[in-house]
Amino acid sequence: MITVRLIRAEDEPAWRTLWRNYLEFYGAELPEVVFKTSFARLIDPTASDYNGLLAMSTATPIGLAHYIFHRHGWQIEDVCYLQDLYVDPQHRRGGVAKRLLDAVYDRADAVGCGNVYWLTQTFNTVARRLYDRVGVATPFVRYRR
């Protein structure tokens, strides 16, 4: 039985493992201060813009999603950016990522965000099969400073 819930303070060790594995997949390493700050933001009850969910198999965290609500210049309502989505490899292909995506959609809908968007790398073909079913690929190319 898979459930999805908000990240709690006691989840930090399991969350760190999942997020570190996610970052490793993308070849990224972050300093400890980013881990500490990000987790503190995720569990801060006064913050409503940066949020996190865990997918749970019984009492074991097996996946995560981080999402951000923010203003948008082209519409009145806030939008939701799904920043990170990760499922432990042992639990993939069982609908966990879809459950996390649906939970983000539900939370966005609950606060009036009809627009949920995310990015992935072109080589992430397994995830893109799901994304092609639950979203629409856009023609935009991402640039950064």
C-alpha positions in Angstrom: 0.0 0.0 0.0 1.5 3.3 -1.1 0.5 6.6 0.6 1.7 10.1 0.0 2.1 12.7 2.7 3.9 15.9 3.6 7.5 15.6 4.8 7.9 15.8 8.6 10.9 16.7 10.8 11.5 13.0 11.7 11.8 12.1 8.0 15.2 13.9 7.6 17.5 10.8 7.4 15.3 9.0 4.9 14.7 12.2 2.9 18.5 12.9 2.8 19.1 9.4 1.3 16.4 9.8 -1.3 17.4 13.3 -2.3 21.1 12.4 -2.4 20.3 9.5 -4.8 18.2 11.8 -6.9 21.0 14.3 -7.2 23.4 11.5 -8.0 21.3 10.5 -10.9 21.7 14.0 -12.4 25.5 14.1 -11.5 25.0 16.8 -8.9 26.5 17.3 -5.5 25.4 19.9 -3.0 27.1 21.2 0.1 25.7 20.3 3.6 24.3 23.8 4.1 22.0 23.3 1.1 20.7 20.0 2.6 20.1 21.7 6.0 18.5 24.8 4.5 16.3 22.9 2.1 15.0 20.5 4.7 14.3 23.4 7.1 12.3 25.1 4.5 10.3 22.0 3.6 9.2 21.5 7.2 8.7 25.2 8.1 5.0 25.6 8.9 5.0 29.3 8.0 6.4 28.7 4.5 3.8 28.0 1.8 5.8 28.3 -1.3 8.3 25.5 -1.0 6.8 22.1 -0.2 7.7 18.4 -0.1 6.0 15.1 -0.2 7.1 11.6 0.6 5.7 8.4 -1.0 5.5 5.8 1.8 5.4 2.0 1.5 4.0 1.2 4.9 6.3 3.2 7.2 9.3 3.4 4.7 9.8 6.5 2.5 10.4 5.3 -1.1 10.0 8.5 -3.1 9.9 12.3 -2.9 8.5 15.3 -4.6 9.5 18.9 -4.1 7.3 21.6 -5.5 7.2 25.4 -5.4 4.2 27.8 -5.7 5.1 31.1 -7.3 3.6 34.1 -9.1 3.5 34.3 -12.8 3.5 37.4 -15.1 1.1 35.9 -17.6 -1.8 34.9 -15.3 -3.3 36.0 -12.0 -3.2 32.7 -10.2 0.1 31.3 -8.9 1.7 28.4 -10.7 3.3 25.3 -9.4 6.8 24.2 -10.3 7.6 20.5 -9.6 11.3 20.9 -8.9 12.3 17.3 -7.9 10.6 13.9 -8.3 12.4 10.7 -7.3 11.4 7.1 -6.6 13.9 4.6 -5.2 14.9 2.2 -8.0 13.6 -0.9 -6.1 10.1 0.7 -6.1 9.9 1.9 -9.7 7.3 0.9 -12.3 4.7 0.4 -9.6 2.9 3.7 -9.9 4.7 5.5 -7.2 5.9 8.4 -9.4 2.3 8.8 -10.7 1.0 8.9 -7.1 3.5 11.6 -6.3 2.6 13.6 -9.4 -1.2 13.2 -8.7 -0.6 14.5 -5.1 1.2 17.5 -6.4 -1.6 18.1 -8.9 -4.1 17.8 -6.0 -2.2 20.3 -3.8 -1.9 22.7 -6.7 -5.6 22.5 -7.4 -6.4 23.0 -3.7 -4.8 26.4 -3.8 -6.0 27.4 -7.2 -2.9 26.6 -9.3 -4.1 25.1 -12.5 -0.7 25.3 -14.1 1.9 22.7 -12.9 5.1 22.4 -14.8 8.5 20.6 -14.6 11.7 20.0 -16.4 13.6 16.8 -17.1 16.7 15.9 -19.1 16.3 14.4 -22.5 18.1 11.2 -21.5 15.5 10.5 -18.7 13.5 8.3 -21.0 11.8 6.1 -18.3 10.4 9.2 -16.5 9.5 10.8 -19.8 7.1 7.9 -20.6 5.1 8.8 -17.5 5.4 12.6 -18.2 4.1 12.1 -21.7 1.0 10.5 -20.3 0.3 13.1 -17.5 1.5 16.3 -19.1 2.2 18.0 -22.4 5.8 18.6 -23.5 6.4 22.2 -24.5 8.7 23.5 -27.2 10.7 25.7 -24.8 14.5 25.4 -24.4 15.9 26.2 -21.0 18.8 28.7 -20.6 20.5 29.8 -17.5 23.2 32.3 -16.5 
